[in-house]
């Protein structure tokens, strides 16, 4: 029996015992209260030893209460300045998915990142008095260090699950550690050990599999790759950083992949036995491998937020499962605990949270947590335990030593060795769903390469790539990467063949075969949540492309880019071969390695990927997981053809079996249209009028608003009922307005969302007449001005009592914060 896994008899006995428990606790409370005896046993390896504990004792004894509280706070680089650390003794800085280095663009190579880290270190060292404790710098290196230009981008986890290769996972972890450390960061927020059970969830691609067996086999290997083997503390000797590694953070504890209806940050409504069987399995090997940190999850378990669940964070994780590192929160996640706000939450600390992730709330949170410590609301024993754990990790990391042997080494980024590992991962992750005789393609063939994803590295890399959602990227942002088209072209031209790029599938000379690369566009948490598994519901442009080529008599190979299985039966029917390529990352050449044979058409590399997620037969099979009652997939868990397979896939049903109304809360006016449920509303119509105008070189794609100045007037984009933008506000999402001033304002102009009114008069006055401009305003800016983001009906209101003529090209939400401003509050 493997260490840490409870045998069946003991598990059943413990489960029976819990069902017989009686007491005064309410049924609701007991459903979210864990019983440690049920849980598997684990034990942190390498974190506790006499030398380390003696060192921690000595440092802890010197710290003031203010310094202890500071260790428990992590701020985001976009919301703190280096000079703040001369006053506030914080323990950590993170760089969120779209937070830029100091004084540089968000999309920067490692140089500005290293300079930013150095600036914070230097400022912290200038704090007068007290005890110096080194900072930890954390970043979301979830598929390589995707925050730095030039990094190696590995396939996302849903792809890696298909490889069934734990040794490869360890190699990826080690390469990720080096490229993270090279940029100045010493802490990677990964691996994600989620077990996604509903493919509508926008973070499904961060999970290795719907089944815990793969997660369990990968967890320890990724920890060992990122951190190396943690060794005893040596004072002046080397720690994790000195060995070219970084601290890992197994996440998100617990049950993030099991939320009701696949809603991000939602409620995981499962029994304790299911929570253990499905969602806890990866944490046993992660803890046994020595993971230094574990990140608490946004989700609830049966109604109780994980950031405030003491029975899980303390009794189970730190008790039964023997975790000796520290628990860090997620982005303002403590603010979702009942009775808490991002600026104040003693409940989270008392539940077992050791370090708050307080990106923009850190200053108020520091003051409030300090006051709660002084009053005894947070006991001193709890504070000392949290700080001891943080100091222990910092000591083991080697942060108290000066040496940073990998930091600043540009040659590490996108190195040939790392790119070779990534290319191997692409080859091994490809899953062949259908091959009716067209693959492999002869290397001497004349190949047409089509589709939106053919020459788009951003699309093949997906979310968490140079920005949080992976949007806004261009080919120039990927100097050490290869597109799928480029890889195909390089491979066939080396053998006398040819590859021609034609995104729309047009051609002059009929090709021997068309390889069409298409699929999901980048997304991440929240934004990536969907209502149906149907690919391109209602607007099947990629299907039309496939059918056009088939109608021309061209054999078609579909290469599907996605973070999750989707219902693509019509697209599969329109191809002769269909490959699930997932989100392969920077090494598009790995696809050519498998799809292109030799000159005679014999395979050079075979398919070996096997589905780690079941593939749906209908668009409504959201929770399609191996072992479920009534399990009926189109392609089962473990399916994956090879070149030796004799299976021919016949025509699949093209009835989706599920339809859903569009659920739009982010696009208000785009392409000359107001997507449902939004419409323009003018009040009063005698003082403001609207008419179509050309925009973006498209006839009548814009709307011109003319305010007469006769009386106060408002032009709004409004829905028929209120909707909630609290997630978007917390995630630093912005309102983007593409506009053109055609006549300057003669009176103050307010841009509003509900009660939050901002003065945009200076912006409009400074805009050149007749030129299209963009205004990007954070939802938090409106919130600070009075907007109730939980009840938004009109996400855009422009009002003035004077004359103004302004044209709109688009009004929508954007996840890219570059260039965002926060205008002053408008007078009421």
C-alpha positions in Angstrom: 0.0 0.0 0.0 1.3 3.4 -1.0 2.2 5.7 1.9 -0.6 8.2 2.7 -3.4 6.2 1.1 -5.9 4.8 3.6 -6.9 1.2 3.1 -10.5 0.3 2.2 -11.4 -1.2 5.6 -10.1 1.7 7.6 -11.7 4.2 5.2 -15.1 2.5 5.5 -14.8 2.3 9.3 -14.0 6.0 9.5 -16.8 6.9 7.1 -19.3 4.9 9.2 -18.0 6.6 12.4 -18.7 10.1 11.0 -22.2 9.2 10.0 -22.9 8.3 13.6 -21.6 11.6 14.9 -24.1 13.5 16.9 -24.0 17.0 18.4 -25.4 20.4 18.5 -23.9 21.5 15.1 -26.4 22.2 12.5 -26.7 19.9 9.4 -25.5 22.8 7.2 -22.4 23.3 9.3 -21.5 19.6 9.3 -21.8 19.4 5.5 -18.9 21.9 5.2 -16.9 20.6 8.3 -14.3 18.0 7.5 -13.5 15.0 9.7 -9.7 14.5 9.7 -9.9 10.8 10.4 -11.4 10.2 7.0 -8.5 11.9 5.1 -5.3 10.3 3.8 -2.1 10.8 5.7 0.8 12.6 4.2 3.9 14.4 5.6 6.0 17.3 4.3 9.4 16.0 3.3 12.5 18.1 3.9 10.9 21.2 5.4 11.5 20.6 9.1 14.9 19.9 10.6 16.7 21.0 13.8 19.0 23.5 12.0 16.1 25.2 10.2 13.9 25.4 13.3 16.7 26.9 15.4 17.3 29.5 12.7 13.6 30.3 12.5 13.3 30.5 16.3 16.1 33.1 16.3 14.6 35.3 13.6 11.0 35.0 15.0 12.2 36.1 18.4 13.5 39.4 16.9 10.4 40.4 14.9 8.1 43.0 16.1 4.3 42.5 15.8 4.3 44.9 12.9 7.0 42.8 11.1 5.1 39.6 11.8 1.9 41.0 10.3 3.9 42.3 7.3 5.2 38.7 6.6 1.6 37.6 6.3 0.7 40.2 3.5 1.4 39.9 -0.2 0.9 42.9 -2.6 0.7 43.1 -6.4 3.5 44.9 -8.3 0.9 47.1 -10.0 -0.4 48.4 -6.6 2.7 48.9 -4.6 5.8 51.1 -5.1 9.3 50.1 -3.9 9.4 53.0 -1.5 6.3 51.6 0.3 8.6 48.9 1.6 10.6 51.4 3.5 7.6 51.8 5.7 5.7 48.5 5.4 7.6 45.3 6.1 5.7 43.1 3.7 6.6 39.5 3.2 5.9 39.0 -0.5 5.3 40.7 -3.9 3.4 39.0 -6.8 3.1 40.0 -10.4 -0.5 39.2 -11.5 -1.3 37.9 -14.9 -1.5 41.4 -16.5 0.6 43.4 -14.1 3.6 45.0 -15.8 7.2 45.4 -14.5 8.0 48.8 -13.1 8.2 51.5 -15.8 8.0 49.0 -18.6 5.3 47.3 -20.8 3.5 44.3 -19.6 5.0 42.3 -22.4 8.6 42.6 -21.5 11.7 40.3 -21.6 13.4 39.4 -18.3 15.5 42.6 -18.0 12.7 44.9 -16.7 11.4 42.1 -14.5 14.8 41.6 -12.8 15.2 45.4 -12.4 11.8 45.5 -10.7 12.7 42.8 -8.3 15.9 44.5 -7.5 14.1 47.8 -6.9 11.8 46.2 -4.3 14.7 44.4 -2.6 16.7 47.5 -2.4 13.8 49.5 -0.9 13.0 46.9 1.7 16.7 46.9 2.7 16.4 50.6 3.4 13.7 50.3 6.0 15.1 51.7 9.3 15.3 49.6 12.4 13.8 46.2 13.0 14.8 42.9 11.4 15.4 42.3 7.7 13.5 39.4 6.2 13.9 38.7 2.5 10.9 39.1 0.2 9.4 36.3 -1.8 8.4 37.1 -5.4 5.6 35.1 -6.8 4.3 34.7 -10.4 1.8 32.4 -12.3 4.2 30.2 -14.2 1.5 27.8 -15.1 2.8 26.6 -18.5 6.3 27.9 -18.3 7.1 31.5 -17.3 4.4 32.9 -19.6 4.8 36.4 -18.2 8.2 37.1 -19.9 8.8 37.7 -23.6 11.0 35.0 -24.9 10.0 32.2 -22.5 9.4 28.6 -23.4 5.7 28.0 -23.3 4.7 24.4 -22.6 1.4 22.9 -23.5 -1.3 23.6 -20.9 -2.1 20.9 -18.4 -5.1 19.4 -20.3 -2.6 18.6 -23.0 0.0 17.2 -20.6 -2.6 14.8 -19.1 -2.8 13.1 -22.5 0.9 12.2 -22.5 0.7 9.9 -19.5 4.4 10.8 -18.9 5.3 11.7 -15.3 9.0 11.9 -16.2 8.3 14.5 -18.8 6.3 16.5 -16.2 9.4 16.6 -13.9 11.5 17.9 -16.8 8.9 20.6 -17.6 8.9 21.6 -13.9 12.7 22.0 -13.9 12.8 24.0 -17.1 9.9 26.2 -15.8 11.8 26.8 -12.5 14.9 28.0 -14.4 13.0 30.4 -16.6 11.1 31.7 -13.6 14.2 32.3 -11.6 16.0 33.9 -14.5 13.3 36.7 -14.5 14.0 37.3 -10.8 11.1 35.4 -9.3 11.6 32.7 -6.7 8.0 31.3 -6.4 5.8 29.7 -9.1 2.1 29.5 -8.4 1.8 26.0 -9.6 1.1 23.1 -10.2 -2.6 23.2 -10.5 -3.9 20.0 -9.0 -7.6 20.5 -9.9 -9.7 17.7 -11.1 -12.2 19.4 -13.5 -15.6 17.7 -13.5 -17.5 20.1 -15.7 -16.0 21.2 -19.0 -17.9 24.5 -19.0 -15.4 25.7 -16.4 -13.0 28.3 -17.9 -10.1 26.8 -16.0 -10.6 23.2 -17.2 -7.4 23.4 -19.2 -5.4 24.0 -16.0 -6.3 20.5 -14.9 -4.4 17.4 -16.1 -7.5 15.2 -16.1 -11.1 14.6 -15.1 -9.8 11.6 -13.2 -7.5 11.8 -10.1 -5.3 9.0 -11.2 -3.3 11.2 -13.6 -3.2 14.1 -11.2 -1.9 11.8 -8.5 0.8 10.5 -10.8 2.0 14.0 -11.9 1.7 16.1 -8.7 4.9 14.9 -6.9 6.9 14.9 -10.1 6.0 18.6 -10.9 6.9 19.6 -7.3 10.3 17.9 -7.6 10.9 19.5 -11.0 10.1 23.0 -9.7 11.8 22.8 -6.3 14.3 20.0 -6.6 14.8 17.8 -3.6 14.6 20.1 -0.5 17.7 19.7 1.6 18.5 20.6 5.2 19.1 24.3 5.9 22.8 25.1 5.7 23.0 28.7 6.9 25.4 30.2 4.4 25.0 27.2 2.0 22.7 26.7 -0.9 18.9 26.4 -0.8 16.3 25.9 -3.5 17.2 29.1 -5.3 20.9 28.4 -5.3 20.2 25.1 -7.1 18.3 26.8 -9.9 14.9 26.0 -8.6 11.9 27.9 -7.1 9.2 27.3 -4.5 6.1 25.6 -5.8 2.5 26.2 -4.8 0.1 23.3 -5.2 -3.3 24.8 -6.0 -6.2 25.3 -5.4 -7.0 23.7 -2.1 -9.7 22.4 -2.4 -12.4 21.3 -4.9 -12.0 24.1 -7.5 -12.7 21.7 -10.3 -16.0 20.5 -8.8 -18.1 23.6 -8.6 -21.8 23.4 -9.3 -22.6 24.1 -13.0 -18.8 24.6 -13.6 -19.0 28.2 -12.3 -15.6 29.7 -11.5 -15.2 30.4 -7.8 -18.6 28.7 -7.2 -19.8 26.1 -4.7 -18.5 22.5 -4.7 -21.6 20.6 -3.6 -20.2 17.2 -2.9 -19.9 14.8 0.1 -16.8 14.7 2.1 -16.0 11.2 0.7 -16.3 12.7 -2.8 -14.1 15.6 -1.9 -11.4 13.2 -0.8 -11.8 10.6 -3.6 -11.8 13.1 -6.4 -10.2 16.4 -5.4 -7.7 15.6 -2.6 -5.6 12.9 -4.3 -3.0 15.2 -5.9 -2.1 16.8 -2.6 -0.8 13.7 -0.9 2.1 13.2 -3.4 2.6 17.0 -3.5 3.1 17.2 0.2 5.2 14.1 0.3 7.4 15.7 -2.3 7.9 18.7 -0.1 5.8 21.4 -1.7 6.6 24.6 0.2 3.3 26.3 -0.3 -0.3 25.5 -1.0 -2.8 28.0 -2.4 -6.3 28.2 -0.9 -9.1 28.1 -3.5 -11.7 30.7 -4.3 -14.5 28.1 -4.2 -16.8 27.1 -1.4 -17.5 23.6 -0.1 -21.2 23.2 0.5 -21.6 26.9 1.1 -18.4 27.7 3.1 -15.6 29.6 1.4 -12.3 27.6 1.4 -10.4 30.7 2.6 -12.4 30.5 5.8 -12.7 26.7 6.3 -10.6 25.9 9.4 -11.5 22.2 9.3 -9.8 21.9 5.9 -7.0 24.4 6.1 -5.9 23.6 9.6 -7.3 20.3 10.9 -6.9 18.4 7.6 -4.2 20.1 5.6 -1.8 21.0 8.5 -2.9 18.3 10.8 -3.9 15.0 9.2 -2.0 15.6 6.0 1.1 16.9 7.7 1.8 20.0 5.7 4.6 22.0 7.2 4.8 24.8 4.6 2.5 27.8 4.4 -0.9 28.4 3.0 -1.3 31.4 0.7 -4.6 32.9 -0.4 -5.7 33.6 -4.0 -6.4 37.1 -5.4 -8.4 38.9 -2.7 -10.0 35.5 -2.0 -10.2 36.2 1.7 -12.6 39.0 0.9 -15.2 36.4 -0.2 -15.4 34.8 3.3 -18.7 35.6 5.1 -18.3 38.8 7.1 -15.1 39.8 5.4 -13.9 42.3 2.8 -10.6 42.4 0.9 -9.4 45.0 3.4 -10.3 43.1 6.6 -10.6 39.3 7.3 -9.5 37.9 10.6 -11.6 34.8 9.9 -9.2 33.7 7.1 -6.1 33.9 9.4 -7.9 32.1 12.2 -9.0 29.4 9.7 -5.4 28.7 8.8 -4.5 31.2 6.0 -0.8 32.1 6.6 -0.3 34.7 3.8 -3.0 36.9 2.4 -2.8 37.6 -1.3 -4.0 41.2 -1.1 -3.0 42.7 -4.5 -4.6 46.1 -4.2 -6.0 45.9 -0.7 -2.7 45.3 1.1 -2.3 48.6 2.9 -5.7 48.6 4.6 -5.5 44.9 5.2 -2.1 45.4 6.9 -3.5 48.0 9.2 -6.7 46.0 10.1 -4.8 42.8 10.6 -2.4 44.5 12.9 -5.3 46.0 14.9 -6.9 42.5 15.1 -3.6 41.1 16.4 -3.3 43.7 19.0 -6.9 43.2 20.2 -6.5 39.4 20.4 -9.1 38.8 17.6 -6.3 36.9 15.9 -4.4 35.0 18.7 -0.6 35.5 18.9 -0.1 31.8 18.7 -1.8 31.8 15.3 0.3 34.7 14.1 3.5 33.0 15.3 2.5 29.8 13.6 1.9 31.6 10.3 5.1 33.5 10.4 7.1 30.5 11.5 5.9 28.6 8.4 6.8 31.6 6.1 10.2 31.9 7.6 10.8 28.2 7.4 10.1 28.3 3.6 12.2 31.3 3.1 15.1 29.6 4.9 14.7 26.4 2.8 14.6 28.5 -0.3 17.9 30.1 0.4 16.5 33.6 0.4 18.6 34.6 3.4 21.7 34.1 1.2 22.7 36.6 -1.5 23.5 34.2 -4.3 21.0 34.1 -7.2 22.9 32.1 -9.8 20.2 32.0 -12.5 18.7 35.5 -12.1 19.2 37.7 -15.1 20.6 34.9 -17.4 18.9 35.6 -20.7 20.4 32.5 -22.3 18.1 30.4 -20.0 15.0 31.9 -21.6 13.7 29.8 -24.5 16.9 27.8 -24.6 17.3 25.0 -27.1 17.1 22.4 -24.3 13.9 23.8 -22.9 12.3 24.2 -26.3 13.1 20.6 -27.1 11.3 19.5 -23.9 8.3 21.6 -24.9 8.3 20.1 -28.4 8.4 16.6 -27.0 5.4 17.5 -24.9 3.5 18.7 -28.0 4.3 15.4 -29.8 3.2 13.2 -26.9 0.0 15.2 -26.2 -1.6 15.0 -29.6 -4.7 12.8 -29.6 -5.8 11.3 -33.0 -9.6 11.1 -32.9 -10.1 10.2 -36.5 -7.9 9.1 -39.4 -9.7 7.7 -42.5 -6.5 7.3 -44.4 -5.1 10.7 -44.9 -2.4 10.8 -42.2 0.6 10.8 -42.2 1.0 13.4 -44.9 3.9 12.7 -47.4 6.7 15.2 -46.7 6.9 15.7 -50.5 3.3 16.9 -50.7 1.9 20.3 -51.7 0.1 21.3 -48.5 -2.4 24.1 -47.9 -2.3 25.3 -44.3 -5.5 27.2 -43.4 -7.5 28.4 -40.4 -7.3 31.1 -37.8 -4.9 29.2 -35.6 -2.4 28.2 -38.4 0.0 31.1 -37.9 -1.1 32.5 -34.5 1.2 31.7 -31.7 -1.1 33.5 -29.2 -4.0 31.3 -30.1 -2.0 28.1 -29.8 -0.6 29.2 -26.5 -3.9 30.1 -24.9 -4.6 31.9 -21.6 -1.9 32.9 -19.0 0.3 34.0 -21.9 1.9 37.5 -21.5 -1.4 38.6 -20.1 -3.9 37.1 -17.7 -6.4 36.0 -20.4 -3.8 35.5 -23.1 -5.4 38.2 -25.3 -3.8 41.1 -27.2 -0.7 39.2 -28.3 1.0 39.5 -31.7 3.6 37.3 -33.4 6.3 39.9 -32.4 5.7 39.0 -28.8 7.1 35.5 -29.3 10.7 35.7 -30.5 11.5 32.2 -29.3 8.5 30.4 -30.7 7.2 28.7 -33.8 3.7 28.7 -35.2 2.1 25.5 -36.4 2.3 26.7 -40.0 6.0 27.6 -39.7 6.7 24.1 -38.3 4.8 22.4 -41.1 6.6 24.6 -43.7 10.0 23.9 -42.3 9.4 20.1 -42.2 8.0 19.6 -45.7 10.4 22.0 -47.4 13.3 20.0 -46.0 12.0 17.0 -48.0 11.1 18.7 -51.2 7.4 19.4 -50.4 5.7 22.8 -50.0 3.4 24.5 -47.5 1.3 27.5 -48.4 -0.5 29.6 -45.8 -4.0 30.7 -46.7 -6.1 31.4 -43.6 -9.3 31.6 -45.5 -8.6 28.4 -47.5 -8.4 30.0 -50.9 -5.9 28.6 -53.4 -4.9 28.9 -57.1 -3.4 25.4 -57.5 -5.3 22.6 -55.9 -3.2 21.2 -53.0 -2.6 17.6 -52.2 -4.0 18.1 -48.7 -5.3 20.9 -46.5 -4.3 21.1 -42.8 -6.8 23.4 -41.1 -5.9 24.7 -37.7 -8.8 26.2 -35.8 -10.4 26.3 -32.3 -10.9 28.3 -29.2 -9.4 31.8 -28.8 -7.5 32.5 -25.5 -9.3 32.8 -22.2 -8.7 32.2 -18.5 -10.7 32.0 -15.3 -14.2 33.6 -15.2 -14.1 34.9 -18.8 -13.7 31.3 -20.1 -16.8 29.9 -18.4 -19.3 28.8 -21.1 -22.9 27.7 -21.2 -22.7 25.0 -23.9 -20.0 22.6 -25.2 -21.0 23.3 -28.8 -18.1 24.8 -30.7 -19.1 28.1 -32.5 -22.8 27.8 -31.7 -24.8 29.8 -34.3 -21.9 31.0 -36.3 -19.9 28.1 -37.6 -17.3 29.9 -39.7 -14.7 27.1 -39.2 -17.1 24.4 -40.3 -17.8 26.4 -43.4 -14.1 26.6 -44.2 -13.8 22.8 -43.7 -16.8 22.1 -46.0 -15.5 24.5 -48.7 -12.3 22.6 -48.9 -14.0 19.2 -48.9 -16.4 20.4 -51.7 -13.3 21.3 -53.7 -12.1 17.7 -53.5 -9.2 18.5 -51.1 -8.5 15.9 -48.4 -8.8 17.8 -45.0 -6.9 17.3 -41.8 -8.4 19.2 -38.8 -6.1 20.3 -36.1 -8.3 21.5 -33.2 -6.9 23.9 -30.6 -8.9 23.9 -27.3 -8.4 23.9 -23.6 -11.1 21.3 -23.2 -13.2 18.8 -25.1 -16.0 20.4 -27.1 -18.8 19.1 -29.2 -17.3 19.2 -32.7 -19.2 16.4 -34.5 -20.0 18.5 -37.6 -16.4 19.6 -37.8 -15.2 16.0 -37.4 -17.6 14.9 -40.2 -16.1 17.6 -42.5 -12.6 16.2 -42.2 -10.7 13.1 -43.2 -8.6 13.2 -40.1 -9.1 15.1 -36.8 -6.4 15.8 -34.2 -7.0 17.2 -30.7 -4.0 19.4 -30.3 -5.1 21.2 -27.1 -3.1 24.4 -26.4 0.4 23.4 -27.4 2.3 26.5 -26.5 5.3 27.9 -28.2 6.5 24.8 -30.1 4.2 24.5 -33.1 6.8 22.3 -34.8 5.8 19.4 -32.6 2.6 19.0 -34.6 4.6 18.6 -37.9 6.7 16.0 -36.2 3.7 13.7 -36.0 1.5 14.7 -38.9 4.2 14.7 -41.5 5.7 11.4 -42.6 8.7 10.8 -44.8 8.8 11.3 -48.5 7.1 8.0 -49.0 4.4 8.8 -46.5 5.6 6.5 -43.7 5.3 7.7 -40.1 8.3 9.4 -38.6 6.7 9.8 -35.2 3.5 8.0 -34.1 0.6 9.4 -32.1 0.8 8.4 -28.4 -1.7 10.8 -26.7 -4.7 9.3 -24.9 -7.7 11.4 -23.8 -7.5 12.4 -20.1 -10.9 14.1 -20.6 -13.9 12.3 -22.1 -15.0 13.7 -25.4 -18.8 14.6 -25.6 -21.3 13.0 -27.8 -23.7 16.0 -27.3 -23.3 19.7 -26.5 -25.0 19.2 -23.1 -22.7 16.5 -21.7 -21.1 19.0 -19.3 -20.2 16.5 -16.5 -19.0 13.5 -18.6 -16.5 11.7 -16.4 -15.2 8.1 -16.4 -17.1 6.0 -13.9 -20.2 8.2 -13.9 -23.6 6.6 -14.1 -24.9 6.6 -17.7 -21.4 7.3 -19.0 -21.8 7.7 -22.8 -19.1 9.7 -24.5 -18.3 10.1 -28.2 -14.7 9.2 -27.4 -14.0 7.6 -24.1 -11.4 8.5 -21.5 -8.2 6.8 -22.7 -9.1 6.9 -26.4 -6.5 7.8 -28.9 -5.7 6.2 -32.3 -2.2 5.5 -33.6 -1.0 4.9 -37.1 -1.4 1.2 -36.6 -5.1 1.6 -35.6 -7.6 0.1 -38.1 -10.5 2.1 -36.7 -12.5 4.2 -39.2 -14.7 6.8 -37.7 -18.1 6.9 -39.4 -20.5 9.8 -39.7 -21.3 11.3 -36.3 -24.7 12.7 -35.3 -24.8 16.5 -35.9 -27.7 17.1 -33.5 -26.2 19.0 -30.6 -28.9 17.8 -28.2 -28.6 21.1 -26.3 -29.1 24.7 -27.0 -28.7 27.7 -24.8 -29.6 31.4 -25.1 -26.6 33.7 -25.3 -25.4 35.1 -22.0 -23.6 38.3 -22.8 -22.3 40.6 -20.0 -19.2 42.0 -21.7 -19.9 43.2 -25.3 -22.2 46.2 -25.4 -21.7 47.6 -28.9 -19.4 45.9 -31.4 -19.4 45.6 -35.2 -22.2 48.1 -35.6 -24.5 46.0 -33.5 -25.7 45.9 -29.9 -25.6 42.2 -28.9 -28.5 41.0 -26.8 -29.6 42.0 -24.2 -28.2 45.5 -24.8 -29.7 48.5 -26.7 -29.1 52.2 -27.0 -31.4 54.3 -24.8 -31.5 58.1 -25.3 -33.0 60.4 -22.6 -34.6 62.7 -23.6 -34.7 61.9 -27.3 -35.3 65.6 -28.0 -31.8 66.5 -26.7 -29.7 63.6 -27.9 -29.9 61.8 -31.2 -28.1 58.8 -32.8 -27.2 57.9 -36.4 -25.0 55.3 -38.1 -21.5 56.3 -39.2 -18.6 54.4 -40.8 -16.0 53.0 -38.4 -13.0 50.8 -38.8 -13.2 51.0 -42.5 -16.6 49.3 -42.3 -19.8 50.9 -43.5 -22.1 52.0 -40.7 -20.2 50.1 -38.1 -20.2 53.1 -35.7 -22.8 55.3 -34.1 -22.7 59.0 -33.8 -24.2 60.7 -30.7 -25.3 64.3 -31.0 -26.1 66.2 -27.8 -28.0 69.4 -28.6 -27.3 71.2 -25.3 -30.9 72.2 -24.9 -31.1 70.3 -21.7 -29.2 67.6 -19.7 -29.2 64.4 -21.7 -27.9 60.8 -21.5 -27.0 58.2 -24.0 -26.8 54.7 -22.5 -26.2 51.1 -23.4 -28.6 49.2 -21.2 -30.0 45.7 -20.6 -33.5 44.7 -19.6 -32.4 43.5 -16.2 -29.5 43.9 -13.8 -26.4 41.7 -13.9 -23.4 41.1 -11.7 -19.9 42.5 -12.6 -18.3 41.8 -9.2 -16.0 39.1 -10.5 -14.9 41.4 -13.3 -14.3 44.3 -10.9 -12.2 42.1 -8.6 -10.2 40.8 -11.6 -9.2 44.4 -12.7 -11.2 44.2 -15.9 -11.7 47.5 -17.8 -14.5 49.2 -19.8 -13.1 49.9 -23.2 -14.6 52.7 -25.4 -13.4 53.3 -28.9 -14.6 56.8 -29.8 -14.1 59.8 -32.0 -14.8 63.4 -31.0 -16.6 65.2 -33.8 -17.4 68.4 -31.9 -15.9 69.4 -28.6 -18.0 69.4 -25.4 -19.3 72.8 -24.2 -20.1 71.6 -20.7 -18.9 68.8 -18.3 -19.3 65.2 -19.6 -19.8 62.3 -17.3 -19.2 58.6 -18.1 -21.2 56.5 -15.7 -22.0 53.0 -14.6 -24.9 53.3 -12.2 -24.2 55.7 -9.4 -20.5 55.8 -10.2 -19.9 58.9 -12.3 -16.5 59.9 -13.8 -15.6 63.2 -15.3 -14.3 62.5 -18.9 -14.4 66.1 -20.0 -10.6 66.5 -20.0 -10.3 63.3 -22.1 -12.7 64.5 -24.7 -11.3 68.0 -24.8 -7.8 66.6 -25.4 -8.9 64.3 -28.2 -8.1 65.6 -31.7 -11.2 66.2 -33.8 -12.0 63.4 -36.2 -9.5 60.8 -34.9 -10.4 57.5 -33.4 -9.1 57.0 -29.9 -9.6 54.5 -27.1 -10.5 55.1 -23.5 -10.0 52.3 -21.0 -11.3 52.7 -17.5 -11.1 50.1 -14.7 -14.4 48.9 -13.3 -12.8 49.4 -9.9 -12.6 53.1 -10.7 -16.4 53.2 -11.2 -16.8 51.1 -8.1 -14.8 53.6 -6.0 -17.0 56.4 -7.4 -20.1 54.7 -6.2 -21.1 51.9 -8.7 -22.8 48.9 -7.2 -21.1 46.3 -9.4 -23.4 43.5 -8.2 -26.4 45.3 -9.8 -25.5 46.8 -13.2 -28.2 47.5 -15.8 -26.4 50.1 -17.9 -22.6 49.5 -18.2 -22.2 52.7 -20.3 -23.9 56.0 -19.8 -22.6 59.3 -21.3 -24.3 62.4 -20.1 -23.9 66.2 -20.5 -26.0 69.4 -20.3 -24.0 70.9 -23.1 -23.3 70.4 -26.8 -21.2 67.4 -27.9 -20.8 65.2 -30.9 -19.0 61.9 -30.4 -18.9 58.7 -32.4 -18.6 55.2 -31.0 -16.9 52.3 -32.7 -17.1 49.8 -29.8 -18.0 49.6 -26.1 -17.0 46.4 -24.3 -15.1 45.0 -21.4 -11.4 44.1 -21.9 -8.9 42.1 -19.8 -5.9 43.9 -21.1 -5.1 46.7 -18.6 -2.4 48.5 -20.7 -3.2 52.2 -20.9 -6.1 52.1 -18.5 -6.9 55.4 -16.7 -9.1 56.4 -13.8 -10.8 59.8 -14.4 -11.8 61.9 -11.5 -15.2 61.6 -9.9 -17.8 63.7 -11.6 -19.7 66.3 -9.6 -23.3 65.2 -8.9 
